[in-house]
């Protein structure tokens, strides 16, 4: 499956149906040469529910990305005939 970037203006990441939750995504801005991990979260502050972008260290940021995509799935680990580990 080919990775494709999704415009934040078109669609934000889908969060679980819970009052407080978050998901990790890859994010970048127009013209960036590198992507970065970010957290998209729903939180309650002062009695108000809000959806926010956070750095991967869960710090609030005003640097909202232009594009995002789901985090890639980790490789599967297998044991070879000799007993050593190999990855997909």
N, C-alpha and C positions, 0 to 999 in steps of 0.2 A: 504494500500500500504506500502510495506516494504521500509524503508530508506536505501539507498545504497550510499557509498562513491565513488566518481569519482576521478581518478588519474589526477592531474594537467598535468602530462606528456602526458596523452591520450587526454584530452579535457579540455579546459578552459570554464568558464561560457559564455553563449551566451548573448551578449549585444544588446539592441535595435539599430535600424539603425539610429543613430544620432551621430553627431561629438563629443558631450560631453554628457556622460550618466554614470550611475552606477547601480549596483544591490548589495543587501546584500546577503551573503551566510554564511553557517557554514563552518569552515575550521579546519583542524588539520594537524599535522606533524606525520610522522612515529614514533610510540612509545609513542605518547602523550596519556594521560589518559583522557583528556578533550578536547572538541572542543571549538572554539571561533568564535564570529561573525566577519566577515571581509567584506570589500567592494571591488568589482572588478570594475574598472572604466576605461573609455576611456576619455582622457583629451588631451588638446592641450597646449604644453609648448614650448615656443620659436619657434612657427610656425610649430612644429612637433606634429603629433598625436601619442599618445602612450597608451598602455593598462597597467595598474598598479594595484598592490594589495595595499590596504590601511587598516589601523586598523579601527575598528568600529567608531572611533572618526575622521575619514578622515585624519589621519596622514600617511605619506608615510612610508613604511616599506620594509626592504630588507629581512625579514623573510617570504619568499614565502612558502605557505603551500604545503604539498605533496598531500593532498586530500581535496575535497570540496563537498558540497551538497546544494541543494536549501533550503532556510529557510522554516521551517514548517508553514503550514497555521494556523492562530489563531483559537481558538475554537469558535463555534457559541454560541451566547447567546440567551436564551429562557426565557420567563416568565412562571412560574408555575401557577397552578390554584389558589394558595394562593397569587400570585403577587410577589413572590420573584424571583430573577434571578438564573438560573442554566446554566451550560455550558456543551457542548459535550465533 
